[in-house]
Amino acid sequence: MSKLDNQLVTAEREEVTHGIRRLLASPLITERGQPEAFDLVRRRREPIRKWFDYYCGWTLTVEPRLGYARLVKVRTVTDPTRPARRLRSGRAAFDRRRYALLCVVSAELLSVPVTTIGLLADRVGRATAADDVVPDFDTANRATRSRVVK
């Protein structure tokens, strides 16, 4: 292997490493927002995609025509050995109801910058009442309230 070949391999390895670091720092890179980083990830997408797939199980989507590169940090296969756990109650795993309430509370928190627990509970109660799939959140029921705060 010639000196030039070694330099090219080293340069490619450095670019892949730099692209991985940029995606870890910012999982969504747009052509408008970060043109240099987007061009780097676009050019080296295959080795970067393989690296994230092999080491993390994450998916890299690069859309050159649409101008974005997106690192999806969600595994396709769930890991039943690592469920979300409650801080109290013996660190029991979340049940289906608690996950649903977590999602509704998170959605409500995204819609307002500042709130109180009472206002949040009212918003969650209205949101669950409007949805047929999610069970109602009754603020008068102590067991239901404890699902949100524990």
C-alpha positions as CSV (number, residue, x, y, z in Angstrom):
1,M,0.0,0.0,0.0
2,S,1.4,3.4,-1.0
3,K,1.8,6.4,1.2
4,L,-1.0,8.1,-0.6
5,D,-3.4,5.2,0.0
6,N,-2.6,5.3,3.7
7,Q,-3.3,9.0,3.8
8,L,-6.7,8.5,2.0
9,V,-7.7,5.7,4.4
10,T,-6.7,7.8,7.4
11,A,-8.6,10.8,6.1
12,E,-11.7,8.7,5.5
13,R,-11.5,7.3,9.0
14,E,-11.2,10.8,10.5
15,E,-14.2,12.0,8.5
16,V,-16.3,9.0,9.6
17,T,-15.3,9.7,13.2
18,H,-16.1,13.4,12.8
19,G,-19.5,12.5,11.3
20,I,-20.3,10.1,14.1
21,R,-19.4,12.8,16.7
22,R,-21.6,15.4,14.9
23,L,-24.6,13.1,14.8
24,L,-24.2,12.2,18.5
25,A,-24.1,15.9,19.3
26,S,-27.0,16.7,17.0
27,P,-29.1,13.8,15.8
28,L,-30.8,15.9,13.2
29,I,-28.5,17.7,10.7
30,T,-30.0,19.8,8.0
31,E,-28.4,21.1,4.9
32,R,-29.5,24.6,5.7
33,G,-28.6,24.6,9.4
34,Q,-25.2,22.8,9.2
35,P,-24.1,22.6,5.6
36,E,-20.5,21.3,6.3
37,A,-21.7,18.6,8.7
38,F,-24.5,17.5,6.3
39,D,-22.1,17.2,3.4
40,L,-19.7,15.2,5.5
41,V,-22.5,12.8,6.7
42,R,-23.9,12.6,3.2
43,R,-20.5,11.6,1.7
44,R,-19.7,9.1,4.4
45,R,-23.2,7.8,5.1
46,E,-22.5,4.1,4.5
47,P,-19.6,3.6,7.0
48,I,-21.4,5.9,9.5
49,R,-24.7,4.0,9.1
50,K,-22.9,0.7,9.6
51,W,-21.1,2.0,12.7
52,F,-24.3,3.1,14.4
53,D,-26.1,-0.1,13.4
54,Y,-23.4,-2.4,14.7
55,Y,-22.4,-0.5,17.9
56,C,-25.7,1.1,19.0
57,G,-28.5,-0.6,17.1
58,W,-29.6,2.9,15.8
59,T,-30.7,3.8,12.4
60,L,-29.2,6.6,10.3
61,T,-31.5,8.1,7.6
62,V,-29.8,10.4,5.0
63,E,-32.1,12.1,2.5
64,P,-29.8,14.2,0.2
65,R,-32.7,15.5,-1.9
66,L,-34.7,16.6,1.1
67,G,-31.6,18.0,2.8
68,Y,-31.4,16.2,6.1
69,A,-29.6,13.4,8.0
70,R,-31.5,11.9,11.0
71,L,-30.1,9.6,13.6
72,V,-32.9,7.5,15.1
73,K,-31.9,6.4,18.6
74,V,-34.6,3.9,19.0
75,R,-34.0,0.2,18.8
76,T,-36.3,-1.8,16.5
77,V,-36.4,-4.6,19.1
78,T,-37.5,-3.8,22.7
79,D,-35.4,-4.9,25.6
80,P,-37.8,-6.4,28.2
81,T,-35.0,-6.4,30.8
82,R,-34.9,-2.6,30.8
83,P,-38.4,-1.2,31.4
84,A,-39.0,2.2,32.9
85,R,-39.2,1.8,36.7
86,R,-41.0,3.8,39.4
87,L,-38.9,5.5,42.0
88,R,-41.1,4.3,44.8
89,S,-43.1,1.0,45.2
90,G,-40.0,-1.2,45.2
91,R,-39.0,0.1,41.8
92,A,-41.7,-1.9,40.1
93,A,-41.8,-1.7,36.3
94,F,-44.3,0.7,34.6
95,D,-47.6,-0.9,33.5
96,R,-49.5,0.0,30.4
97,R,-51.6,2.6,32.1
98,R,-48.6,4.4,33.6
99,Y,-46.9,4.5,30.2
100,A,-50.0,6.0,28.6
101,L,-50.2,8.7,31.4
102,L,-46.5,9.4,30.9
103,C,-47.1,10.1,27.2
104,V,-50.1,12.3,27.9
105,V,-48.3,14.3,30.6
106,S,-45.3,14.7,28.3
107,A,-47.5,16.0,25.5
108,E,-49.2,18.4,27.8
109,L,-45.9,19.7,29.2
110,L,-44.7,20.4,25.6
111,S,-47.7,22.6,24.9
112,V,-47.1,25.1,27.8
113,P,-43.7,26.5,29.0
114,V,-44.7,26.8,32.7
115,T,-47.5,25.2,34.7
116,T,-48.5,23.9,38.1
117,I,-49.3,20.4,39.1
118,G,-53.0,21.3,39.5
119,L,-53.2,22.9,36.0
120,L,-51.3,20.0,34.6
121,A,-53.7,17.5,36.2
122,D,-56.7,19.3,34.7
123,R,-55.1,19.4,31.3
124,V,-54.3,15.7,31.5
125,G,-57.9,15.0,32.6
126,R,-59.3,16.8,29.7
127,A,-56.9,15.2,27.2
128,T,-57.7,11.7,28.4
129,A,-61.4,12.4,28.4
130,A,-61.3,13.5,24.8
131,D,-59.4,10.3,23.7
132,D,-61.4,7.0,23.5
133,V,-58.2,4.8,23.6
134,V,-56.6,6.2,26.8
135,P,-58.4,5.5,30.1
136,D,-59.7,8.6,31.8
137,F,-57.5,10.4,34.4
138,D,-59.7,11.1,37.4
139,T,-58.1,13.7,39.8
140,A,-60.5,12.7,42.5
141,N,-59.1,9.1,42.6
142,R,-56.0,8.8,44.8
143,A,-54.7,5.7,43.0
144,T,-55.0,7.5,39.6
145,R,-53.2,10.6,40.9
146,S,-50.4,8.5,42.4
147,R,-49.7,7.1,38.9
148,V,-48.6,10.5,37.8
149,V,-46.5,11.5,40.8
150,K,-44.7,8.3,41.6
